[in-house]
Amino acid sequence: MNSIEKNLHYIRKTIPGEVMLVAVSKTKPIADLAKAYDAGQRIFGENKIQEMTQKWEEMPKDVLWHMIGHVQTNKVKYMAPYVDTIHAVDSLKLLREINKQASKNKRIINCLLQMKIAEEDSKFGLNKNDIVKLLNTQEVKMFTNIRIKGFMGMATFTEDQEQIKNEFKSIHSLFKETKTDFPEINTLSIGMSGDYRLAIDCGSTMVRIGSSIFGTRNYP
């Protein structure tokens, strides 16, 4: 059993069956993704469209690709033919473009609205009021080629577990409130390698784990 397979095996034992695991494979070579695939992993997360597209071309076609990075509107067309879920949707303009490109490709693309839960200015996302307003916008309700499945958030990069917990709870509270009026909302994507167990305790239904599966990243 190779190290990637061992890591996946261990992580799966720590995640409840109803929580979806996105293996964050950004910067990693196809050989590493293939090892994860052979160990049964079918959902991979990338943060650069060009890199994800190259991997999509080479990997088996039953892989579900999740775009987890910040998305520029003019790049949507490159992933629209194949992307399963776009995590970091933070504007009506971006939703419009995803719906348009999905329609051109005769597809329905899953979307998660990104809520800004961290204190850091570098993090993107909408506030709670913006999200509720967006969900209730008539134009958004008329989009036929996207499905807003839920929310995504990134906690502050800190050792303070109480702060992270409070940030996770803030997005979980929105998740619970909106599920009643919007039955398609069933996904809460919070939690990464360092905090996924805490995220699961706070109601996460999807975790994005990279370095704990593939090892530390080598950025160029």
C-alpha positions as CSV (number, residue, x, y, z in Angstrom):
1,M,0.0,0.0,0.0
2,N,1.5,3.4,-1.1
3,S,1.5,6.4,1.2
4,I,-1.4,8.1,-0.6
5,E,-3.5,5.0,-0.3
6,K,-2.6,4.7,3.4
7,N,-3.4,8.4,4.0
8,L,-6.8,8.0,2.2
9,H,-7.6,4.8,4.1
10,Y,-6.8,6.6,7.5
11,I,-8.8,9.8,6.6
12,R,-11.8,7.8,5.5
13,K,-11.9,6.1,8.9
14,T,-12.1,9.5,10.6
15,I,-14.9,10.8,8.3
16,P,-18.6,9.8,8.7
17,G,-20.1,8.0,5.7
18,E,-22.4,10.9,4.9
19,V,-19.5,13.5,4.7
20,M,-18.1,13.9,1.2
21,L,-14.3,13.9,0.8
22,V,-12.8,16.2,-1.9
23,A,-9.2,15.2,-2.5
24,V,-7.4,18.6,-3.1
25,S,-4.9,17.7,-5.8
26,K,-3.7,21.1,-6.9
27,T,0.0,21.2,-7.9
28,K,0.2,17.4,-7.7
29,P,1.2,15.3,-10.7
30,I,-1.2,12.9,-12.5
31,A,0.7,9.9,-11.0
32,D,-0.4,11.0,-7.5
33,L,-4.0,11.5,-8.6
34,A,-3.9,8.0,-10.2
35,K,-2.8,6.5,-6.9
36,A,-5.7,8.1,-5.1
37,Y,-8.0,7.0,-7.9
38,D,-6.8,3.4,-7.6
39,A,-7.6,3.7,-3.9
40,G,-11.2,4.5,-4.8
41,Q,-11.2,8.3,-4.7
42,R,-13.4,9.9,-7.4
43,I,-13.7,13.5,-6.3
44,F,-10.8,15.9,-6.9
45,G,-10.5,19.6,-6.1
46,E,-8.3,22.0,-8.1
47,N,-7.8,25.8,-7.8
48,K,-6.5,26.6,-11.3
49,I,-8.7,26.0,-14.3
50,Q,-5.9,25.3,-16.8
51,E,-4.3,22.7,-14.5
52,M,-7.7,21.1,-13.8
53,T,-8.5,20.9,-17.5
54,Q,-5.2,19.2,-18.3
55,K,-5.9,16.7,-15.5
56,W,-9.5,16.2,-16.7
57,E,-8.1,15.3,-20.2
58,E,-5.8,12.7,-18.8
59,M,-7.8,11.1,-15.9
60,P,-10.7,8.6,-16.2
61,K,-14.0,10.2,-17.1
62,D,-15.8,9.1,-13.9
63,V,-13.9,11.6,-11.9
64,L,-16.0,14.5,-10.5
65,W,-14.0,17.7,-10.7
66,H,-14.5,20.4,-8.1
67,M,-13.2,23.9,-8.7
68,I,-12.3,25.2,-5.2
69,G,-10.3,28.3,-6.0
70,H,-11.5,31.9,-6.8
71,V,-13.0,32.0,-10.3
72,Q,-12.7,34.8,-12.8
73,T,-15.8,35.2,-15.0
74,N,-13.8,35.0,-18.3
75,K,-12.4,31.6,-17.4
76,V,-15.7,29.8,-16.7
77,K,-16.0,28.7,-20.4
78,Y,-12.9,26.5,-20.1
79,M,-14.3,24.3,-17.4
80,A,-18.0,24.4,-18.3
81,P,-17.8,21.2,-20.5
82,Y,-16.9,19.0,-17.5
83,V,-16.7,20.7,-14.0
84,D,-19.1,19.1,-11.5
85,T,-19.1,21.7,-8.7
86,I,-17.8,25.2,-8.4
87,H,-17.2,26.1,-4.7
88,A,-16.3,29.7,-4.5
89,V,-19.2,31.5,-6.2
90,D,-19.3,35.0,-4.8
91,S,-21.4,37.2,-7.1
92,L,-24.5,37.3,-9.3
93,K,-22.2,38.2,-12.3
94,L,-20.4,34.8,-11.8
95,L,-23.6,32.9,-11.4
96,R,-24.9,34.4,-14.7
97,E,-21.8,33.3,-16.5
98,I,-21.8,29.8,-15.1
99,N,-25.5,29.4,-16.1
100,K,-24.7,30.8,-19.6
101,Q,-21.7,28.5,-20.2
102,A,-23.5,25.4,-18.7
103,S,-26.4,26.1,-21.0
104,K,-24.1,26.2,-24.1
105,N,-22.7,22.8,-23.0
106,K,-26.2,21.4,-22.2
107,R,-25.2,20.8,-18.7
108,I,-26.2,21.6,-15.1
109,I,-23.4,22.7,-12.9
110,N,-23.5,22.6,-9.1
111,C,-22.6,25.8,-7.3
112,L,-21.7,26.6,-3.7
113,L,-21.9,30.2,-2.5
114,Q,-18.8,31.3,-0.7
115,M,-19.5,33.0,2.7
116,K,-16.7,35.1,4.2
117,I,-16.3,33.7,7.6
118,A,-12.6,34.5,8.2
119,E,-11.2,37.8,9.5
120,E,-8.4,37.9,6.9
121,D,-8.8,40.4,4.1
122,S,-7.3,38.0,1.6
123,K,-10.3,35.7,1.8
124,F,-13.1,36.2,-0.6
125,G,-16.8,35.7,0.0
126,L,-20.3,37.2,0.6
127,N,-21.8,38.1,3.9
128,K,-24.9,36.4,5.3
129,N,-27.3,39.1,4.1
130,D,-25.8,39.1,0.6
131,I,-26.3,35.3,0.4
132,V,-29.9,35.4,1.5
133,K,-30.6,38.3,-1.0
134,L,-28.9,36.3,-3.8
135,L,-30.9,33.2,-3.1
136,N,-34.2,35.2,-3.2
137,T,-33.3,37.1,-6.4
138,Q,-35.9,36.3,-9.1
139,E,-33.2,36.1,-11.8
140,V,-31.3,33.5,-9.8
141,K,-34.4,31.4,-9.4
142,M,-34.9,31.4,-13.1
143,F,-31.5,30.0,-13.9
144,T,-32.0,26.5,-15.4
145,N,-28.4,25.3,-15.8
146,I,-27.0,25.8,-12.3
147,R,-28.0,24.3,-9.0
148,I,-27.1,26.1,-5.8
149,K,-26.3,23.2,-3.5
150,G,-25.1,25.1,-0.5
151,F,-22.2,27.1,1.0
152,M,-18.5,27.0,1.3
153,G,-16.3,28.8,3.8
154,M,-12.6,29.1,4.8
155,A,-11.8,29.7,8.4
156,T,-9.1,32.1,9.6
157,F,-5.6,30.6,9.5
158,T,-5.0,30.5,13.2
159,E,-4.1,28.2,16.1
160,D,-7.2,29.5,18.0
161,Q,-9.6,26.6,17.8
162,E,-12.4,28.6,19.5
163,Q,-12.2,31.2,16.8
164,I,-12.3,28.6,14.0
165,K,-15.2,26.9,15.8
166,N,-17.2,30.2,15.9
167,E,-16.5,30.8,12.2
168,F,-17.7,27.4,11.3
169,K,-20.8,27.8,13.5
170,S,-21.7,31.1,11.8
171,I,-21.9,29.4,8.3
172,H,-23.6,26.3,9.7
173,S,-26.3,28.6,11.2
174,L,-27.0,30.1,7.7
175,F,-27.0,26.5,6.3
176,K,-29.7,25.4,8.7
177,E,-31.8,28.5,8.3
178,T,-31.9,28.4,4.4
179,K,-32.4,24.6,4.0
180,T,-36.1,25.0,4.9
181,D,-36.9,27.5,2.1
182,F,-34.4,26.0,-0.4
183,P,-34.7,22.2,-0.4
184,E,-31.8,21.8,-2.9
185,I,-29.4,23.2,-0.3
186,N,-27.7,20.1,1.2
187,T,-24.0,20.9,1.1
188,L,-21.8,22.7,3.6
189,S,-18.2,22.7,2.4
190,I,-16.0,23.6,5.4
191,G,-12.9,21.9,6.8
192,M,-9.4,21.3,5.4
193,S,-6.5,19.1,6.4
194,G,-5.8,21.0,9.7
195,D,-9.4,21.5,10.9
196,Y,-11.7,19.0,9.1
197,R,-12.6,17.1,12.3
198,L,-13.7,20.3,14.0
199,A,-15.6,21.2,10.8
200,I,-17.4,17.9,10.9
201,D,-18.3,18.5,14.6
202,C,-19.7,21.8,13.4
203,G,-22.0,20.3,10.8
204,S,-19.8,20.0,7.7
205,T,-21.1,17.7,4.9
206,M,-18.0,18.1,2.7
207,V,-14.3,18.4,3.5
208,R,-11.5,19.5,1.3
209,I,-8.3,17.6,2.2
210,G,-5.0,18.0,0.3
211,S,-1.7,17.8,2.2
212,S,-3.0,15.1,4.6
213,I,-3.5,12.9,1.5
214,F,-0.8,13.9,-1.0
215,G,1.8,15.4,1.4
216,T,3.0,19.0,1.4
217,R,2.8,20.9,-1.8
218,N,5.8,22.0,-3.9
219,Y,4.9,25.5,-5.2
220,P,7.1,26.6,-8.1
